[in-house]
Amino acid sequence: MIAILLRVFAFSLLLVTVVPIHAESNATRLGDNLQPLLSCLSGRADSFAVALDIDVLLDGKVQHVDGRLVRFDDQSFDLDLIHSDYSVRIRRRTDATAFALPHHQTVFLGSGDVDASDQLSPRGITNRLVGSGSMLTMVVPMLQQTDSEAVAHMLTGLLKMDFNVNRQHWTLRNDVSLQFHNGGKKIEINVGEKHRGTLTIQDSLPEMAKVDDWVDFKQVVLERPELERSITRGTRRALEILSPSRLLTSPQPKARQVPGGELRWIDGQRVVLLKGTPEQIGDAHGRLLAVESQRCIDSVLYTFGTVNTIRTGRWFRHDLDAAYARLAPHIPEDHKRETLAFAKAINIDPSTAHAINVFPELFHCSGFAVSGPASKDGKLYHGRVLDYMTTIGLQDAATTFIVAVDGKHAFANIGYAGFIGSVSGMNDQAISLGEMGGHGEGQWDGVPMATLMRRALEECSTLDEVMTLWQDSPRTCEYFYVFADGKSRQAVGVAADPESIEFIMPGQSDPRLGDGIPNVLALSSGSRLETLRERIQQRYGEIDVEAAQWLMSRPVAMKSNLHNVLFIPEDGVFYVANATHNAPAAEQPYARFNLTELLQSMPR
C-alpha cells in the first residue's frame, strides 16, 4: 500500500511538471502543440487551471486518480488528487496553507512565514521539487523555457521522437505516446500498457476558496514551515526514488577522513569506521555522511511521513514524537549524546535526530543459524534477511559501520546513514544478532529494539549475557531474533514482547516453525519458512558460504529485501548485500568484510 500511495502521488505531480519532455519530432508542429502547456509551466501564464485524469497499473490493479491544479498567482494555488481510497487537497495562499484529507475529514493548517528553501510558492517551485538526485533535473531548464519551438527542437534532436501520421500521435521507443487535441490544450499520454493519463488546460479558473473553509473537517494546527517542508522535501525525495540519477545509482567511491572517523569503499559498498567517545563518533558520523543522512531522513520523515499521513489521517511526526517520548527514558545517555553530536554535525534539530532513530518501533523478515553436522566445516553460519521498505529509498543510505566506542566492545553494524541503532550486527566477541519484526505497534514503554540490539553488541561477550540482557530489560512490541556465539558455535531463537520472552533452541520443534531440524534454527513465516526449511534440509551437511547465501535468495527474501547479511562470527567475517533501486538485496553481489582486520586498520 505504501508503494501504491507513493507512486500515485508522485506520478500525479510528474504529469503536472514534466510530461512535455516526452513530446518530439517535427519541431514546428511540436512547438505549436507544446505552447499552451509550456506557458503554464514556464511561469509566463500568471494563472491557469489544469485537469488530470490518470490510470496507473500497480500490483496488477489499475489505480485511478482524478486531479486538478489551479494557479491563481505566484503565491497561491490549489491541488486536488482524488483516489478511491486516499485523497489529498492542498490550498496554498500568501499567508497560509491547508493540507486536507477528505477520506479522513481532517485538514492540517499552517499560517505565517515559511522557509526560503523548502516551501510551496508556485514561483520557482520546479527547482525546489526536483533535486540533483533525480534524473528529472536534466529537464528542468527545458520546462522553464518560454520559446516552445526552441524546446521542440531540443526534444526532437535529443529524444528522436517520431510523429505517426496514421495514428496522429507522437511515439518514443515504442512505449511512450502522446496525442494533442484542441491546439495543445488537451494531451493524452500512454506509457506502455501500465500508465495512462490525460492533461487538459481549462479555459476558466474556479473561484479562490478560503484556506480555512473546510466544513465538517477536523482542523489540526501545525507550524507552517513544518507543513510546507514536509510536502516539499517529501515530493523531492519521492522523485529521486522514482527516477534516480547516477549520483544515487552509481555514487563516486571517494574515501574521506575526519577526526574520529573514516569513509572507505569495499567492493562498491560504503563503509564508515568510527572510534572514540560518543561525541566524537556522532560528530564523525554526521560529517562523513551528511548528504546520505539527509536523504535517509527525507525518506523516512517526509516521503514516507507524508504518505503515512495520507493513509492514516494523523500527522506522522506527531506519532513519531509520541513514540520517542515514551521510549526516551529507556535509551542510554551515551546514545543520546552521540545522537546530539550527530545532529549538530549535519545542522538539524536534535528532536529530528532523536525521532528518526526510533522509526523502526512504528512498523514491524527471515533468519537462520546452522552449525555442527548441518554445516560443511562445523562452523556456525548465521544468516539474516531484512525485508523492509525498499520503496522509500533507504538503500541510498546503506552503510556498514565499524564502531569502537571507548570502553566498550567494538562491533560491525549493518545499517543506514543517520541511524545509530542496530538491526543487524556482530561484535569483536564473536556475537552476532539479527531481528524480525512482529506485532504490537504502540507498546513503547521499554527499550527500543534497535537500542537493545546495539547494547548487546557493545556490552555482551557470551550468548548467556545477551539472553540475560533481553530478560532483564523492559521490551517494546513483538520481535523475533536469532542470536549466535561463534566461540561456542551456539545459537538461540527468541520470541519477545513486553510481557513475555521465549527462547527456542536449535533442533527444537515449535508449532510456529515446524518440526525441529538438528543443529538448525530457521525463523520466518508462511511459504518463506517452508522454502527456507526445504533448502536447509536439501543442503544439510554441505552448508558453506555459497550455500548459506543461496538459502537467503528469493523467494525466502521478499521483493522488499533491503539487505542480507551472512555472519561467520568465529572467523570475525561477514558478508553483506544491499538492495538497489531496481532489485532486492538477494539479487545483488555480496561484499566480504573482516571485522578484526578493519578494527586493526583504524587510525589511532
Beta strands, then each sheet from edge to edge (+ up, - down):
strand 1: 48-58
strand 2: 61-71
strand 3: 77-83
strand 4: 87-92
strand 5: 96-101
strand 6: 106-111
strand 7: 162-164
strand 8: 169-172
strand 9: 176-181
strand 10: 186-191
strand 11: 195-201
strand 12: 218-221
strand 13: 256-258
strand 14: 261-266
strand 15: 269-276
strand 16: 366-372
strand 17: 378-387
strand 18: 398-405
strand 19: 411-416
strand 20: 424-427
strand 21: 431-437
strand 22: 479-485
strand 23: 490-496
strand 24: 501-504
strand 25: 520-523
strand 26: 561-568
strand 27: 573-578
strand 28: 591-594
sheet 1: 7+ 8- 9+ 10- 11+ 1- 2+ 3- 4+ 5- 6+ 12+
sheet 2: 13+ 14- 15+ 18+ 19- 20+ 21- 22+ 23- 24+
sheet 3: 25+ 16- 17+ 26- 27+ 28-
end
